[in-house]
Amino acid sequence: MTQRVLLLGVKSAVLDDVRRELQEADFEFQAGPDADDLRSVLSHGDVDQVIIGGGLDLATRAEMVQAVFQLSGYVPELSPQEILRARHGDPR
């Protein structure tokens, strides 16, 4: 069965490399630069995996993580700001 994979915030060269390396596997790739692309892709059906690029700033990544949870029907107990503070040991 085909796995739908969404790559967010990755450069086109990275996406091309991933597609080339996994060309024999049964994957369908979608890609986009931001959380709006995530919402768009998920409005057309579920995805099996979401990969968020490490080159994005932390606030953007936190927004994407929150959108994944919300659109999948799970709402995290922490806001994106609380997630960032917890990750970096900020006591606020």
DRENTORKOL-3810 file (N, C-alpha, C; in nm, 4 decimals):
REM DRENTORKOL-3810
@n.u->0.0830; n.v->-0.1171; n.w->0.0000; ca.u->0.0000; ca.v->0.0000; ca.w->0.0000; c.u->0.0886; c.v->0.1249; c.w->0.0000
@n.u->0.0510; n.v->0.2222; n.w->-0.0767; ca.u->0.1283; ca.v->0.3448; ca.w->-0.0894; c.u->0.1217; c.v->0.4270; c.w->0.0387
@n.u->0.2378; n.v->0.4722; n.w->0.0842; ca.u->0.2480; ca.v->0.5609; ca.w->0.2007; c.u->0.2500; c.v->0.7053; c.w->0.1503
@n.u->0.1604; n.v->0.7882; n.w->0.2035; ca.u->0.1603; ca.v->0.9310; ca.w->0.1692; c.u->0.2488; c.v->1.0037; c.w->0.2694
@n.u->0.3501; n.v->1.0719; n.w->0.2180; ca.u->0.4468; ca.v->1.1428; ca.w->0.3017; c.u->0.4427; c.v->1.2903; c.w->0.2654
@n.u->0.4310; n.v->1.3750; n.w->0.3669; ca.u->0.4308; ca.v->1.5190; ca.w->0.3470; c.u->0.5598; c.v->1.5755; c.w->0.4022
@n.u->0.6370; n.v->1.6411; n.w->0.3167; ca.u->0.7625; ca.v->1.7058; ca.w->0.3575; c.u->0.7375; c.v->1.8561; c.w->0.3607
@n.u->0.7540; n.v->1.9151; n.w->0.4775; ca.u->0.7291; ca.v->2.0583; ca.w->0.4942; c.u->0.8589; c.v->2.1328; c.w->0.5199
@n.u->0.8728; n.v->2.2465; n.w->0.4533; ca.u->0.9869; ca.v->2.3325; ca.w->0.4792; c.u->1.1196; c.v->2.2737; c.w->0.4361
@n.u->1.1186; n.v->2.1895; n.w->0.3337; ca.u->1.2447; ca.v->2.1357; ca.w->0.2835; c.u->1.2732; c.v->2.1971; c.w->0.1468
@n.u->1.3983; n.v->2.2124; n.w->0.1159; ca.u->1.4380; ca.v->2.2678; ca.w->-0.0132; c.u->1.4078; c.v->2.1672; c.w->-0.1235
@n.u->1.3852; n.v->2.2177; n.w->-0.2436; ca.u->1.3506; ca.v->2.1294; ca.w->-0.3554; c.u->1.4610; c.v->2.0271; c.w->-0.3823
@n.u->1.5867; n.v->2.0645; n.w->-0.3601; ca.u->1.6971; ca.v->1.9698; ca.w->-0.3803; c.u->1.6879; c.v->1.8540; c.w->-0.2809
@n.u->1.6469; n.v->1.8837; n.w->-0.1577; ca.u->1.6300; ca.v->1.7787; ca.w->-0.0565; c.u->1.5168; c.v->1.6861; c.w->-0.0979
@n.u->1.4055; n.v->1.7438; n.w->-0.1421; ca.u->1.2922; ca.v->1.6629; ca.w->-0.1874; c.u->1.3332; c.v->1.5741; c.w->-0.3042
@n.u->1.4075; n.v->1.6289; n.w->-0.3990; ca.u->1.4551; ca.v->1.5496; ca.w->-0.5134; c.u->1.5425; c.v->1.4331; c.w->-0.4675
@n.u->1.6310; n.v->1.4587; n.w->-0.3698; ca.u->1.7170; ca.v->1.3521; ca.w->-0.3158; c.u->1.6340; c.v->1.2427; c.w->-0.2491
@n.u->1.5352; n.v->1.2837; n.w->-0.1699; ca.u->1.4494; ca.v->1.1856; ca.w->-0.1014; c.u->1.3747; c.v->1.1014; c.w->-0.2039
@n.u->1.3178; n.v->1.1654; n.w->-0.3036; ca.u->1.2444; ca.v->1.0914; ca.w->-0.4079; c.u->1.3370; c.v->0.9934; c.w->-0.4800
@n.u->1.4566; n.v->1.0375; n.w->-0.5106; ca.u->1.5516; ca.v->0.9513; ca.w->-0.5827; c.u->1.5918; c.v->0.8315; c.w->-0.4966
@n.u->1.6195; n.v->0.8553; n.w->-0.3700; ca.u->1.6630; ca.v->0.7466; ca.w->-0.2817; c.u->1.5515; c.v->0.6464; c.w->-0.2533
@n.u->1.4291; n.v->0.6931; n.w->-0.2546; ca.u->1.3170; ca.v->0.6055; ca.w->-0.2206; c.u->1.2297; c.v->0.5719; c.w->-0.3416
@n.u->1.2853; n.v->0.5847; n.w->-0.4602; ca.u->1.2048; ca.v->0.5656; ca.w->-0.5809; c.u->1.1480; c.v->0.4248; c.w->-0.5950
@n.u->1.2157; n.v->0.3247; n.w->-0.5404; ca.u->1.1662; ca.v->0.1886; ca.w->-0.5526; c.u->1.0636; c.v->0.1548; c.w->-0.4451
@n.u->1.0593; n.v->0.2326; n.w->-0.3389; ca.u->0.9613; ca.v->0.2106; ca.w->-0.2326; c.u->0.8269; c.v->0.2672; c.w->-0.2773
@n.u->0.7237; n.v->0.2275; n.w->-0.2080; ca.u->0.5885; ca.v->0.2672; ca.w->-0.2450; c.u->0.5458; c.v->0.3918; c.w->-0.1662
@n.u->0.6029; n.v->0.5074; n.w->-0.2044; ca.u->0.5744; ca.v->0.6334; ca.w->-0.1380; c.u->0.5176; c.v->0.7337; c.w->-0.2361
@n.u->0.4259; n.v->0.8137; n.w->-0.1882; ca.u->0.3760; ca.v->0.9279; ca.w->-0.2637; c.u->0.4147; c.v->1.0512; c.w->-0.1835
@n.u->0.4906; n.v->1.1409; n.w->-0.2435; ca.u->0.5399; ca.v->1.2584; ca.w->-0.1728; c.u->0.4601; c.v->1.3829; c.w->-0.2083
@n.u->0.4298; n.v->1.4600; n.w->-0.1067; ca.u->0.3746; ca.v->1.5939; ca.w->-0.1200; c.u->0.4746; c.v->1.6848; c.w->-0.0503
@n.u->0.4833; n.v->1.8082; n.w->-0.0943; ca.u->0.5784; ca.v->1.8992; ca.w->-0.0305; c.u->0.5226; c.v->2.0404; c.w->-0.0296
@n.u->0.5709; n.v->2.1178; n.w->0.0659; ca.u->0.5323; ca.v->2.2570; ca.w->0.0740; c.u->0.6186; c.v->2.3292; c.w->0.1749
@n.u->0.6191; n.v->2.4615; n.w->0.1691; ca.u->0.7069; ca.v->2.5375; ca.w->0.2571; c.u->0.6490; c.v->2.5718; c.w->0.3938
@n.u->0.5162; n.v->2.5574; n.w->0.4136; ca.u->0.4601; ca.v->2.6076; ca.w->0.5393; c.u->0.3349; c.v->2.5323; c.w->0.5834
@n.u->0.2775; n.v->2.5778; n.w->0.6939; ca.u->0.1614; ca.v->2.5123; ca.w->0.7535; c.u->0.0384; c.v->2.5209; c.w->0.6633
@n.u->0.0296; n.v->2.6224; n.w->0.5791; ca.u->-0.0830; ca.v->2.6306; ca.w->0.4861; c.u->-0.0823; c.v->2.5126; c.w->0.3896
@n.u->0.0370; n.v->2.4703; n.w->0.3475; ca.u->0.0468; ca.v->2.3536; ca.w->0.2605; c.u->0.0029; c.v->2.2275; c.w->0.3343
@n.u->0.0369; n.v->2.2190; n.w->0.4607; ca.u->-0.0072; ca.v->2.1070; ca.w->0.5436; c.u->-0.1594; c.v->2.1006; c.w->0.5448
@n.u->-0.2226; n.v->2.2127; n.w->0.5711; ca.u->-0.3690; ca.v->2.2169; ca.w->0.5753; c.u->-0.4284; c.v->2.1777; c.w->0.4403
@n.u->-0.3706; n.v->2.2269; n.w->0.3335; ca.u->-0.4188; ca.v->2.1962; ca.w->0.1991; c.u->-0.4096; c.v->2.0470; c.w->0.1683
@n.u->-0.2939; n.v->1.9875; n.w->0.1953; ca.u->-0.2748; ca.v->1.8450; ca.w->0.1681; c.u->-0.3697; c.v->1.7607; c.w->0.2526
@n.u->-0.3824; n.v->1.7924; n.w->0.3816; ca.u->-0.4688; ca.v->1.7133; ca.w->0.4695; c.u->-0.6165; c.v->1.7298; c.w->0.4365
@n.u->-0.6532; n.v->1.8389; n.w->0.3718; ca.u->-0.7932; ca.v->1.8561; ca.w->0.3318; c.u->-0.8302; c.v->1.7607; c.w->0.2189
@n.u->-0.7295; n.v->1.7024; n.w->0.1546; ca.u->-0.7520; ca.v->1.6069; ca.w->0.0449; c.u->-0.7275; c.v->1.4633; c.w->0.0884
@n.u->-0.7197; n.v->1.4385; n.w->0.2173; ca.u->-0.7008; ca.v->1.3030; ca.w->0.2672; c.u->-0.5860; c.v->1.2944; c.w->0.3653
@n.u->-0.5819; n.v->1.1834; n.w->0.4360; ca.u->-0.4794; ca.v->1.1620; ca.w->0.5382; c.u->-0.3421; c.v->1.1420; c.w->0.4772
@n.u->-0.2405; n.v->1.1702; n.w->0.5568; ca.u->-0.1032; ca.v->1.1356; ca.w->0.5213; c.u->-0.0525; c.v->1.0391; c.w->0.6277
@n.u->0.0440; n.v->0.9573; n.w->0.5904; ca.u->0.0984; ca.v->0.8592; ca.w->0.6829; c.u->0.2135; c.v->0.9151; c.w->0.7653
@n.u->0.2884; n.v->1.0085; n.w->0.7059; ca.u->0.4029; ca.v->1.0663; ca.w->0.7756; c.u->0.4159; c.v->1.2130; c.w->0.7386
@n.u->0.4569; n.v->1.2928; n.w->0.8361; ca.u->0.4876; ca.v->1.4339; ca.w->0.8123; c.u->0.6314; c.v->1.4549; c.w->0.8569
@n.u->0.7115; n.v->1.5079; n.w->0.7675; ca.u->0.8512; ca.v->1.5377; ca.w->0.7977; c.u->0.8679; c.v->1.6885; c.w->0.7862
@n.u->0.9177; n.v->1.7495; n.w->0.8929; ca.u->0.9336; ca.v->1.8947; ca.w->0.8969; c.u->1.0819; c.v->1.9269; c.w->0.8912
@n.u->1.1202; n.v->2.0102; n.w->0.7965; ca.u->1.2599; ca.v->2.0459; ca.w->0.7754; c.u->1.3231; c.v->2.1140; c.w->0.8957
@n.u->1.4455; n.v->2.0778; n.w->0.9232; ca.u->1.5186; ca.v->2.1323; ca.w->1.0374; c.u->1.5699; c.v->2.2730; c.w->1.0156
@n.u->1.5661; n.v->2.3236; n.w->0.8938; ca.u->1.6163; ca.v->2.4571; ca.w->0.8663; c.u->1.5166; c.v->2.5674; c.w->0.8960
@n.u->1.3961; n.v->2.5299; n.w->0.9374; ca.u->1.2944; ca.v->2.6295; ca.w->0.9694; c.u->1.3170; c.v->2.6842; c.w->1.1099
@n.u->1.2730; n.v->2.8082; n.w->1.1316; ca.u->1.2855; ca.v->2.8620; ca.w->1.2668; c.u->1.1909; c.v->2.7858; c.w->1.3594
@n.u->1.2222; n.v->2.7880; n.w->1.4879; ca.u->1.1488; ca.v->2.7076; ca.w->1.5854; c.u->1.0007; c.v->2.7433; c.w->1.5936
@n.u->0.9679; n.v->2.8697; n.w->1.5829; ca.u->0.8278; ca.v->2.9104; ca.w->1.5908; c.u->0.7476; c.v->2.8513; c.w->1.4743
@n.u->0.8061; n.v->2.8503; n.w->1.3550; ca.u->0.7382; ca.v->2.7928; ca.w->1.2385; c.u->0.7207; c.v->2.6430; c.w->1.2553
@n.u->0.8241; n.v->2.5750; n.w->1.3038; ca.u->0.8119; ca.v->2.4301; ca.w->1.3278; c.u->0.7056; c.v->2.4003; c.w->1.4324
@n.u->0.7015; n.v->2.4804; n.w->1.5386; ca.u->0.6003; ca.v->2.4599; ca.w->1.6430; c.u->0.4598; c.v->2.4807; c.w->1.5871
@n.u->0.4431; n.v->2.5806; n.w->1.4999; ca.u->0.3133; ca.v->2.6041; ca.w->1.4363; c.u->0.2726; c.v->2.4834; c.w->1.3525
@n.u->0.3678; n.v->2.4264; n.w->1.2802; ca.u->0.3383; ca.v->2.3090; ca.w->1.1969; c.u->0.3007; c.v->2.1887; c.w->1.2819
@n.u->0.3736; n.v->2.1684; n.w->1.3916; ca.u->0.3422; ca.v->2.0562; ca.w->1.4814; c.u->0.2017; c.v->2.0728; c.w->1.5373
@n.u->0.1683; n.v->2.1932; n.w->1.5801; ca.u->0.0354; ca.v->2.2173; ca.w->1.6337; c.u->-0.0708; c.v->2.1917; c.w->1.5268
@n.u->-0.0463; n.v->2.2347; n.w->1.4032; ca.u->-0.1421; ca.v->2.2118; ca.w->1.2947; c.u->-0.1607; c.v->2.0626; c.w->1.2677
@n.u->-0.0517; n.v->1.9848; n.w->1.2736; ca.u->-0.0629; ca.v->1.8397; ca.w->1.2547; c.u->-0.1561; c.v->1.7808; c.w->1.3596
@n.u->-0.1348; n.v->1.8169; n.w->1.4860; ca.u->-0.2195; ca.v->1.7647; ca.w->1.5933; c.u->-0.3648; c.v->1.8064; c.w->1.5742
@n.u->-0.3868; n.v->1.9324; n.w->1.5462; ca.u->-0.5237; ca.v->1.9821; ca.w->1.5336; c.u->-0.5951; c.v->1.9178; c.w->1.4156
@n.u->-0.5287; n.v->1.9093; n.w->1.3023; ca.u->-0.5926; ca.v->1.8540; ca.w->1.1837; c.u->-0.6115; c.v->1.7033; c.w->1.1913
@n.u->-0.5356; n.v->1.6382; n.w->1.2787; ca.u->-0.5523; ca.v->1.4944; ca.w->1.2956; c.u->-0.6574; c.v->1.4632; c.w->1.4023
@n.u->-0.7133; n.v->1.5679; n.w->1.4639; ca.u->-0.8154; ca.v->1.5479; ca.w->1.5642; c.u->-0.7627; c.v->1.5466; c.w->1.7062
@n.u->-0.6339; n.v->1.5600; n.w->1.7239; ca.u->-0.5732; ca.v->1.5628; ca.w->1.8560; c.u->-0.5239; c.v->1.7037; c.w->1.8829
@n.u->-0.5671; n.v->1.7622; n.w->1.9915; ca.u->-0.5222; ca.v->1.8969; ca.w->2.0268; c.u->-0.4259; c.v->1.8848; c.w->2.1448
@n.u->-0.2997; n.v->1.9251; n.w->2.1260; ca.u->-0.2029; ca.v->1.9148; ca.w->2.2358; c.u->-0.2401; c.v->2.0083; c.w->2.3502
@n.u->-0.1943; n.v->1.9729; n.w->2.4671; ca.u->-0.2233; ca.v->2.0549; ca.w->2.5840; c.u->-0.1352; c.v->2.1793; c.w->2.5901
@n.u->-0.0290; n.v->2.1833; n.w->2.5109; ca.u->0.0636; ca.v->2.2965; ca.w->2.5137; c.u->0.0490; c.v->2.3802; c.w->2.3871
@n.u->0.0666; n.v->2.5106; n.w->2.4011; ca.u->0.0697; ca.v->2.5994; ca.w->2.2854; c.u->0.2069; c.v->2.5880; c.w->2.2193
@n.u->0.2233; n.v->2.6387; n.w->2.0960; ca.u->0.3560; ca.v->2.6363; ca.w->2.0337; c.u->0.4620; c.v->2.7047; c.w->2.1194
@n.u->0.4254; n.v->2.8140; n.w->2.1864; ca.u->0.5215; ca.v->2.8841; ca.w->2.2704; c.u->0.5619; c.v->2.7976; c.w->2.3901
@n.u->0.4665; n.v->2.7260; n.w->2.4489; ca.u->0.4973; ca.v->2.6388; ca.w->2.5619; c.u->0.5849; c.v->2.5213; c.w->2.5188
@n.u->0.5601; n.v->2.4717; n.w->2.3984; ca.u->0.6434; ca.v->2.3628; ca.w->2.3444; c.u->0.7877; c.v->2.4105; c.w->2.3320
@n.u->0.8063; n.v->2.5317; n.w->2.2775; ca.u->0.9409; ca.v->2.5855; ca.w->2.2602; c.u->1.0092; c.v->2.6073; c.w->2.3949
@n.u->0.9360; n.v->2.6604; n.w->2.4917; ca.u->0.9948; ca.v->2.6838; ca.w->2.6235; c.u->1.0345; c.v->2.5509; c.w->2.6901
@n.u->0.9484; n.v->2.4518; n.w->2.6773; ca.u->0.9793; ca.v->2.3206; ca.w->2.7361; c.u->1.1013; c.v->2.2590; c.w->2.6708
@n.u->1.1131; n.v->2.2749; n.w->2.5417; ca.u->1.2262; ca.v->2.2155; ca.w->2.4686; c.u->1.3584; c.v->2.2808; c.w->2.5075
@n.u->1.3552; n.v->2.4098; n.w->2.5337; ca.u->1.4780; ca.v->2.4832; ca.w->2.5597; c.u->1.5004; c.v->2.5128; c.w->2.7073
@n.u->1.4198; n.v->2.4541; n.w->2.7932; ca.u->1.4415; ca.v->2.4690; ca.w->2.9361; c.u->1.4089; c.v->2.6059; c.w->2.9916
@n.u->1.3304; n.v->2.6833; n.w->2.9204; ca.u->1.2930; ca.v->2.8162; ca.w->2.9663; c.u->1.1924; c.v->2.7995; c.w->3.0809
@n.u->1.2200; n.v->2.8493; n.w->3.1997; ca.u->1.1314; ca.v->2.8271; ca.w->3.3155; c.u->1.0041; c.v->2.9089; c.w->3.3164
@n.u->0.9857; n.v->3.0009; n.w->3.2198; ca.u->0.8662; ca.v->3.0860; ca.w->3.2223; c.u->0.7395; c.v->3.0101; c.w->3.2117
END
